[in-house]
Amino acid sequence: MGSTRNALEEVKLNVNESMGLRPAERRTQLAPVSSAKDVGRVPLRTFGKIDVNRVIPDPDQPRTEFDEQEIAKLAASIRSHGQLHPIRVRWHESNEKWIVISGERRWRATKAAGLPNVNCFFVEGEISEPEIREQQLVENLYRRDLNSMEEARAYQSLMTLNEWNGKQVAESLHLSTSRVSRALALLDLPEELQSQVESGTLSKSSAYELSKLDNDRSISELAAKAASGELPHAKAVRQVKIRRGKKVSKARSGIHLVFAAENGAKVTVTATTKMNYHEVELGLNQALDDVRHRIRNNIKLF
């Protein structure tokens, strides 16, 4: 009789859970008798499954574009292996729904996979708007899911919400100030060029250089050449300097390329003869092998 009652109670809990209802004191069931496998385990009330339709995306999150092919690939994986990582959600009183804090891509893939429930961490306590935006931004930045304009707008949003400047944003997110300032500079571009950066037609490095110009006509003219491939980044830098009245060094007979990393490092490639990008790539790979050799042999920089 006891086992039947327990079975019925478990069915009731599962039904409630599928409807998005969770008992106030739900606990993970550990072994009734102390067992080695349960040592150190802590039951969590804030973790469980919920009807996938009881969850909605956050309309204000930094990421606005999702690759449908990537969603389909993830959906196929979830269909085969299950959802390996839960999403984080918070309750929204007026909508009477759970809103995604992080993991919208997994939620979309779970829906696309046709699964009825999604695994969630339920954030029960109060969480402020700036905290939500910061958490979403950090997750997307570390997974490199944001395009350049989404990243810039997210920084601007944090500045507005917290009344921060660019340096404070960089410190909070543990990023270089140059990365933040270069991103924010893109917001000074005309809307048309921001759209080109967002679509990938115009590289963010060339767009950053163009943001230094005050003349919209000059910006549009150089942007068109950069987008068509007629104006490589190095030439874009040179043209911007000329139009700003800056001193420009004489053109070199070989190549002189500078690649800026987001951690503040710059990699310079120079050669006395002309090279194509395949040859540049070969040289960089050889240099990378040398760096890795030094790391393996614990060779110190200082």
N, C-alpha and C positions, 0 to 999 in steps of 0.2 A: 504493500500500500504506500509505504514511504517512497519507494523508488518511482512509483507511478506519479505521486504528487510532485516529486522533484522534476520528473520529465515534463509534466504539464506546465510547471513553473518556468522551465527553460524555454519551452515553446512560446509561452506568453512573452518572455523577455525578448526572444528573437523577433516576434511579430511587432512588438512595440518599437524595437530598434529599427526594423525595416521601415517603420512609419516616421522615424526621426525622433522617437521618444526614448529618453534614457532615464532610468531611475536615479534619484538623487544620491543614493549611496551604493551604486554599482561597484563591485569589487572583482578583480580578476580572481578566479577560483584556483587556489593553490592546493596542493595535496593535503588531505585532512590530517595526515600523520607527517611529522617532520621528515623531509626527504632531502638528500644532498642536492638534488636538482633545483630545490626551492630556496636554498641558502643564498641570501643577497638579493632575491627578487622582491620588487616592490610593486604591489597592485596599483594600477592607475585608474582613477575615475574619469580622467580627462581624455582617455583614448578609446576608440571604438569605431564601429561602422555606422553609416547613416545612408538613407535613401539619397541617391545621387541627385535627384531632383529637388531635394531640400537644401541644396547648396547652390549659390549663385556667385558669379565673378564680381570682383570689386571694380566698379566703373572708373575709379580714380587711380588704379595702380599704374606704375610707370610704363609697363610693357603693354603695347596696344596691338602689335602684330604677331601672329602665330603662323608658322609654316605648316600648311595643311598636310604636306607629305611627311613631315616629322611627327605630327600628331598621329597620322595613320600608322607609321612604323611603331610608335610607342603603344598605340592601341593594340596592335597585333602582339606585341610583347606581353602586355598586361593580360590579354585574352589567353595566352599560352601559359604564362608563369605567375599571373596574379599581380596585384599592386604591391611592389616591394617597399615603397616609401610612402608613408601617410602624408596627407596635406594638412595645413594648419588653417583653422577656420575660427571665426568669431560670430557671436549672435548679433543680429540686427533686429531690434525690437519692432520698428515700424514695418519692415518687410516680412517679419516673422520667418526669416530664413537665416541660414548660416552663410556668411560671406567669406570667400577665400582670402586669407592673408598671404599665404605662399603655397605654390603648387598648382596654379591654375592650369598649367600645361598637362599635369597628371590628371586633373579633374576632367579636362576636355577629352583626354585620351580614354579615360574610364567610361565616359558617356559614349564615345565613339565605338568602344569595344562592346557596348550593349550590356554592361554589367549593372545590376540594380543598385549596388551599394558602393560606397567609397570609404576607404580607411582614413580617419581623421584624428588629429590632435585638436581637442576643443579648448580654446582659450577662454576660460571662465571669468578671469578678473578684468578690471578696467584696463584698457589700453588706449593711449591717446592717439590722435590723428598723426602727429609727427612721428611717433614710435612705429606706427603701422607703415607709413611711407618709407621710413628709414630701413625697416626690416625687408620690405619688398625690394627696395633699391639694392641693398647689399646682396640679397639672394641672386637677383638678376645680373648684377655686375660681376660677381664671382663666377657665375655660370656663363658670362659673356653673351647673354641673351638679348640685351638691349641694343638697338641701333643707335647711331651717334646722336640723333636729334632727341630720341626718347631719353637717353642719358642726360643730355643737356637740360631738358625740361624737368627731369627728376631732381637734378641739383637745384634748379631754380625753385621748385616746389618746396624743397627742404629749407632753402633760404627764407622763403616767405613764411612758412609755418613756424619756424624757430627764430625768425628775425636774425638769421646768421649772415655772415659774409662768406665769400668763397673759401677763404682760409679755414674757417670753422667747419665748413662742410668737409673739406679735405681731411682735417684732423679727426672728425667724428667717424669717417668711413675708412680711415687709415690709407688714404690715397695721397699721391703727390699733388701739391698745389698747382703745378703746371698742367696736370691732367684735367683738373676741375676748371681752371681758368681758360684753357684751350676749348673745352667743351662749351662753356658759357658764351664764349666769343661767337659761336655759331648762331646763337640766338639774335645777333645783331645783323645777320644777313637778311636780304629780302626774302619774303615767303616762298617765292618761286625757287630760289636756290636752296632754301631749307628742305623743300620737297625733293630736290635732286640729291641732296645728301642723304635724306631718309631712304630714298629708293636705291642708293648706291651708284647712281649715275655720276655723281661728283664725289671724289674722295674727301674724307674729313680733313686730311692734312692740307690739301690744296684749298679747301673751303676756309680753313683757319687762316691761311695766308691772305686770302681775298677779303676776309673780315677786317683786315687792317686798313683797307681803303675806305675813303669817305664818299667817293663818287660812284653812285649806283650804276651809271652807264659803263664805267670802267670795269666794275665788278662783273656785270652781266657779260661783257665782251670777253673777258679773260675766262670766266666760268664756262662759256660755250666752247672755247678752245680746249680747256682742260677736260671737259666732259667728252669731247670728240677724240681725245688722245693727241691732239695737235700740240698741246702744251703740257709736257711732263711736269712733275712736281718741282724739280730743280729750276726749270725755266719759269714756272709760276712764281717762285720765290724771287727770282731775278727781276721779273717784270713788275712785281709789286714794289720792290725796292726802287726801281727806276721811277715809277709813277708817284712814289712818295718823296722823291728827291734825295734818296739815300745813295751813299757811295757804293758802287758795285765793282767788285774785283773783275779783272779781265777773264774772259773765258779760257778754260784750259784745253790743251790739245787732247788729253786722254779723257778719263772720267773722274768725277768727284761726286759720290753719292753719300747722303747722310740719312740714316734711318733712326727715327726717334722712338724709343720704347716708352711705355706708359709709366715705368718706374723711375723715369728721369734720365736713364742712360741713353747715350747716342752712339751708334755704330757707324763709322765712316769707312767707305770703300773708295780707294783711289787707285788709279792705274795710269801709266804713261801712254797706253794705247787704248783704242776704242774696244769696248766689250759689250756683248749682249747680256740680257738678264740671266740666261742659262749659265754663262760663264761667271757672272757675279754670284749666282746661287752656289756654284761649285766652290768658289773661294770662301764664301761664308760657311759652308758646311765643313770645309777643311779647318777653318778657324774655330768652329764650334767643337770639332773633335779635339783640337788642341786644348780648349778650355776644359772640356770634360776630362782629358788626361790629367790636367793640373789638379782638378777637384779630386779625382781618384787617388792621386799621390799626395794629397793634403798639402799642396803648395799654397802658401799664404800670400795674399796681395800686399800685406803690410808687415 
